[in-house]
Amino acid sequence: MKKKIILIKSHDKRFADYHNSLYEELESINFKHLSKQAHVDFYYVKGNPTQYEPVTIDENKKIIWIKTKENYSDGSAIKDKVLSSLEFLLNKQKRDYSHVFVVNLSTIVNTNMLLKEIDQVGDNECVAYLGRFTWNGESYNFPSGAGYLMGVDLAKRYLSHSKSIDHSRYPCHGDDVFLGLSLKRMGCKLKSMPRLEITQPITGNLSEHSKNLFKEHAHIRVKFTHNRNEEALLHKKIYDLFL
C-alpha cells in the first residue's frame, strides 16, 4: 500500500508572531501522534525568508522550509508554501504517494478515519468541508484549508495548472479559495467531507458521546473563540483517544 502525505501548515517563531507558544505545543503533540502512523508521511510547511535555496527539507524534524516571508494576513504566502511543498515532493523528489491531505496545525487528524475517506475519493475529486466564495463576481465552492484531500494525480494536475495561469487573476486570500477556483476551471469535482468544529473548551473527562464523535471524523478543527492557549489540552486528549 502506498503511503499518504499529510502537509501541515505551520510557522517558526523566528519569522512570524502568531500564537507562537501555542503552535509550538500543538506541533509537539501532533508530531508525537503522526510519528506512530506507519501508513503516512507528514511534514510541517514553514517559511524561511533568509534561506538561499527555494526549498529545503529537515527529515529529522519533519519540516519543509520554503523561501518566503511568513504572513498570516496575506494568504498568498500560505498558498505558495503549499504549492512549493507539493512541487518539491511530487515532481522534484518524485515521492510515490497515493493521496495528499493538507491541513492547518489547529486541525486534529484521525488517520484511521482518513483512510476510510480516501476509499471514497475519485480520481477527479477533492474532498473537504466546503465553503462558498465570490471572486470578481464569480461564486464557487472551495475546500476548507483546515483539511482537504485529493489523489496525487489530481495534485500534479493542480500543480501544472498553477504554473500555467496568471495568479493575479485568482484570489490570493489563501490556499483554499485559490484551489477552489483552480478546481472549477480544471473541471474537477468537489465532494463534502464532514468535519467537527470545536470553538469552546471541553472541561473534565470526555464523555462517551464525544469520544464516539471524535472517532467518526477524519479531522477535527479546534479553534477557540477565546483563550486559544487552552486548545493544546484538548488536542492532547483527543490524540490520546486515537492511540
Backbone torsions as a table, in degrees:
resi	resn	phi	psi	omega
1	MET	NA	129.2	178.2
2	LYS	-69.4	147.7	177.3
3	LYS	-74.5	161.0	173.2
4	LYS	-106.8	150.1	178.3
5	ILE	-111.4	130.2	176.1
6	ILE	-111.4	119.5	176.2
7	LEU	-103.4	124.9	-175.3
8	ILE	-114.2	116.7	-178.4
9	LYS	-74.4	120.2	-176.6
10	SER	-144.9	-168.1	177.6
11	HIS	-157.9	165.3	175.7
12	ASP	-104.5	138.8	-176.0
13	LYS	-63.7	-16.6	176.7
14	ARG	-69.0	-23.4	-170.8
15	PHE	-119.5	-1.0	176.7
16	ALA	-157.9	146.5	176.8
17	ASP	-112.7	88.5	-175.4
18	TYR	-147.8	93.5	179.6
19	HIS	48.8	47.9	-169.9
20	ASN	-59.9	-47.5	-177.8
21	SER	-64.6	-39.8	178.0
22	LEU	-63.2	-47.3	-175.7
23	TYR	-67.3	-33.6	175.6
24	GLU	-64.6	-40.7	179.8
25	GLU	-69.2	-41.4	178.1
26	LEU	-61.9	-39.7	179.3
27	GLU	-63.8	-40.4	179.1
28	SER	-63.5	-43.4	179.2
29	ILE	-66.1	-45.8	179.8
30	ASN	-61.0	-44.3	-179.9
31	PHE	-59.5	-44.6	-178.5
32	LYS	-59.3	-40.6	-178.8
33	HIS	-74.3	-52.0	-173.6
34	LEU	-68.1	-26.2	178.5
35	SER	-63.5	-20.1	-178.3
36	LYS	-93.2	0.2	-176.8
37	GLN	-98.8	104.1	-173.1
38	ALA	-69.5	-21.7	-174.0
39	HIS	-91.2	3.1	179.0
40	VAL	-131.2	148.4	162.1
41	ASP	-103.3	154.4	177.8
42	PHE	-148.5	149.6	176.8
43	TYR	-144.0	143.9	170.6
44	TYR	-89.8	126.6	-176.1
45	VAL	-98.3	117.9	-174.7
46	LYS	-133.6	152.7	176.7
47	GLY	-94.9	142.0	175.0
48	ASN	-140.2	96.7	-176.6
49	PRO	-70.1	-9.9	-175.7
50	THR	-93.7	-12.1	-175.4
51	GLN	-77.8	156.5	-176.9
52	TYR	-82.3	-47.5	-177.5
53	GLU	-74.6	147.6	177.9
54	PRO	-61.3	-37.7	-179.5
55	VAL	-141.2	132.9	171.6
56	THR	-132.4	162.6	-176.7
57	ILE	-136.0	136.9	176.2
58	ASP	-113.6	101.6	-174.9
59	GLU	-69.7	-31.1	-179.1
60	ASN	-68.2	-44.1	-179.1
61	LYS	-93.2	-2.9	179.7
62	LYS	57.8	51.6	179.6
63	ILE	-122.5	132.9	167.7
64	ILE	-105.1	119.4	-179.4
65	TRP	-97.0	127.9	177.8
66	ILE	-111.7	134.2	179.0
67	LYS	-74.1	90.0	179.2
68	THR	-160.3	158.4	177.3
69	LYS	-82.0	131.3	175.1
70	GLU	-72.6	131.5	-178.8
71	ASN	-156.5	101.9	-177.6
72	TYR	-76.4	-14.9	177.3
73	SER	-87.7	-10.8	179.6
74	ASP	-121.5	103.1	-174.5
75	GLY	-65.0	-16.2	-178.5
76	SER	-63.6	-31.0	179.0
77	ALA	-66.0	-41.0	177.8
78	ILE	-65.4	-44.0	178.0
79	LYS	-57.6	-45.9	-178.2
80	ASP	-65.5	-35.0	177.4
81	LYS	-63.3	-43.0	-179.7
82	VAL	-67.0	-47.9	-179.2
83	LEU	-61.5	-43.6	-178.9
84	SER	-65.5	-38.0	178.8
85	SER	-66.4	-44.2	178.0
86	LEU	-63.2	-43.0	178.7
87	GLU	-60.6	-42.9	-178.5
88	PHE	-65.0	-47.8	-175.3
89	LEU	-74.1	-45.6	-171.0
90	LEU	-87.0	-37.0	-175.4
91	ASN	-102.1	-41.1	-179.2
92	LYS	-79.8	-52.5	179.8
93	GLN	-85.2	-15.7	178.1
94	LYS	55.3	45.2	176.1
95	ARG	-63.3	141.3	-174.4
96	ASP	-98.4	72.0	177.6
97	TYR	-97.2	161.5	176.3
98	SER	-97.5	-36.6	-175.8
99	HIS	-142.9	158.3	178.2
100	VAL	-120.6	132.4	173.8
101	PHE	-125.2	119.3	-178.7
102	VAL	-109.0	128.3	-175.0
103	VAL	-138.9	164.4	168.2
104	ASN	-84.1	159.8	176.0
105	LEU	-68.3	-21.7	177.9
106	SER	-78.9	-1.4	-179.5
107	THR	-98.6	129.2	174.9
108	ILE	-87.7	133.1	-176.7
109	VAL	-109.2	121.2	174.6
110	ASN	-97.6	96.3	-171.2
111	THR	-66.3	-29.7	178.2
112	ASN	-62.2	-45.6	179.0
113	MET	-74.9	-29.3	177.6
114	LEU	-60.1	-40.2	178.2
115	LEU	-63.0	-35.3	177.5
116	LYS	-70.0	-37.2	176.5
117	GLU	-64.5	-38.8	-178.8
118	ILE	-59.9	-35.1	179.2
119	ASP	-61.8	-20.1	-177.1
120	GLN	-100.2	2.4	-174.9
121	VAL	-90.9	120.8	175.8
122	GLY	-77.9	166.0	-176.8
123	ASP	-62.7	-27.0	-175.0
124	ASN	-111.8	24.8	-174.3
125	GLU	-120.6	144.2	167.9
126	CYS	-115.5	132.4	-174.0
127	VAL	-115.8	131.2	-176.4
128	ALA	-169.5	169.8	164.0
129	TYR	-72.0	127.7	-169.4
130	LEU	-99.8	144.3	172.6
131	GLY	-123.4	177.9	-179.3
132	ARG	-124.7	136.9	-176.3
133	PHE	-142.2	149.3	176.6
134	THR	-122.3	127.6	-179.0
135	TRP	-130.9	119.2	-179.5
136	ASN	51.0	41.9	177.9
137	GLY	82.2	-1.6	-179.4
138	GLU	-104.0	118.8	179.5
139	SER	-97.4	142.0	-179.1
140	TYR	-160.1	159.7	173.4
141	ASN	-80.7	149.5	176.6
142	PHE	-138.7	152.8	178.7
143	PRO	-82.5	127.2	-178.1
144	SER	-58.4	135.6	179.2
145	GLY	-67.9	-9.6	176.7
146	ALA	-73.7	-8.2	175.9
147	GLY	168.4	106.1	174.9
148	TYR	-132.2	143.9	-169.8
149	LEU	-125.2	135.2	175.5
150	MET	-154.2	159.0	175.0
151	GLY	-71.1	159.5	-176.5
152	VAL	-65.9	-36.0	179.0
153	ASP	-60.3	-42.4	177.4
154	LEU	-67.5	-39.0	177.8
155	ALA	-59.5	-39.8	178.7
156	LYS	-68.3	-37.6	175.9
157	ARG	-64.1	-39.2	177.9
158	TYR	-63.2	-40.7	176.7
159	LEU	-61.7	-44.4	178.8
160	SER	-61.7	-42.3	178.6
161	HIS	-61.1	-44.0	-176.7
162	SER	-63.2	-27.4	179.3
163	LYS	-80.5	-18.5	-172.2
164	SER	-98.3	-2.5	-173.1
165	ILE	-115.1	165.4	170.8
166	ASP	-87.4	108.3	-175.0
167	HIS	-63.8	-21.6	179.1
168	SER	-69.4	-14.2	178.7
169	ARG	-94.0	8.0	178.0
170	TYR	-123.7	155.9	179.7
171	PRO	-65.4	142.8	-178.6
172	CYS	-111.5	20.2	-175.4
173	HIS	-79.5	-3.0	179.0
174	GLY	158.6	170.7	179.7
175	ASP	-67.1	-27.8	-173.2
176	ASP	-76.7	-47.2	-179.3
177	VAL	-71.5	-30.3	173.5
178	PHE	-65.1	-45.2	178.6
179	LEU	-62.5	-41.1	-179.1
180	GLY	-58.6	-47.4	179.2
181	LEU	-68.2	-37.0	177.6
182	SER	-60.9	-46.2	-179.7
183	LEU	-62.7	-39.3	178.1
184	LYS	-62.5	-46.5	-179.3
185	ARG	-67.1	-28.0	179.5
186	MET	-83.2	-7.3	-179.4
187	GLY	76.5	27.9	-179.1
188	CYS	-96.4	160.9	-177.0
189	LYS	-98.4	144.2	170.7
190	LEU	-109.0	131.6	178.7
191	LYS	-124.0	139.6	-175.9
192	SER	-75.4	137.3	172.8
193	MET	-122.9	127.5	-178.5
194	PRO	-64.5	146.9	178.4
195	ARG	-142.8	137.8	173.1
196	LEU	-84.5	140.6	179.6
197	GLU	-122.6	118.6	-179.3
198	ILE	-117.6	118.8	-175.0
199	THR	-112.5	-4.6	-179.3
200	GLN	-135.2	151.7	178.0
201	PRO	-60.3	149.1	172.3
202	ILE	-107.9	109.2	-174.9
203	THR	-83.5	152.0	177.8
204	GLY	74.1	-163.1	179.5
205	ASN	-76.6	151.9	178.2
206	LEU	-70.5	135.4	177.8
207	SER	-74.9	162.4	177.9
208	GLU	-62.2	-35.7	177.5
209	HIS	-62.3	-44.9	179.2
210	SER	-64.2	-42.8	-179.6
211	LYS	-59.1	-43.8	180.0
212	ASN	-65.7	-39.6	177.9
213	LEU	-61.8	-44.9	-179.2
214	PHE	-61.7	-41.7	-177.2
215	LYS	-70.2	-19.7	-177.0
216	GLU	-88.3	-4.9	-176.1
217	HIS	-116.8	141.6	179.0
218	ALA	-75.5	-26.7	177.2
219	HIS	-149.3	146.2	-175.8
220	ILE	-131.1	122.4	-179.9
221	ARG	-95.7	125.1	179.7
222	VAL	-116.8	108.1	178.4
223	LYS	-146.6	100.0	-174.1
224	PHE	-72.7	147.3	177.3
225	THR	-67.6	-35.8	178.1
226	HIS	-133.9	159.5	175.1
227	ASN	53.1	58.9	-175.8
228	ARG	-61.9	-23.8	-179.5
229	ASN	-64.4	-15.4	177.8
230	GLU	-80.1	-7.4	-176.8
231	GLU	-63.5	-34.2	-174.0
232	ALA	-59.8	-36.8	-179.7
233	LEU	-61.5	-41.9	179.5
234	LEU	-69.7	-38.4	174.8
235	HIS	-55.1	-46.8	-177.8
236	LYS	-63.8	-43.5	-179.9
237	LYS	-60.4	-43.8	-175.8
238	ILE	-73.3	-41.2	177.7
239	TYR	-64.4	-38.4	177.0
240	ASP	-61.8	-34.7	177.2
241	LEU	-62.5	-41.4	179.5
242	PHE	-66.3	-35.4	-179.0
243	LEU	-72.4	NA	NA
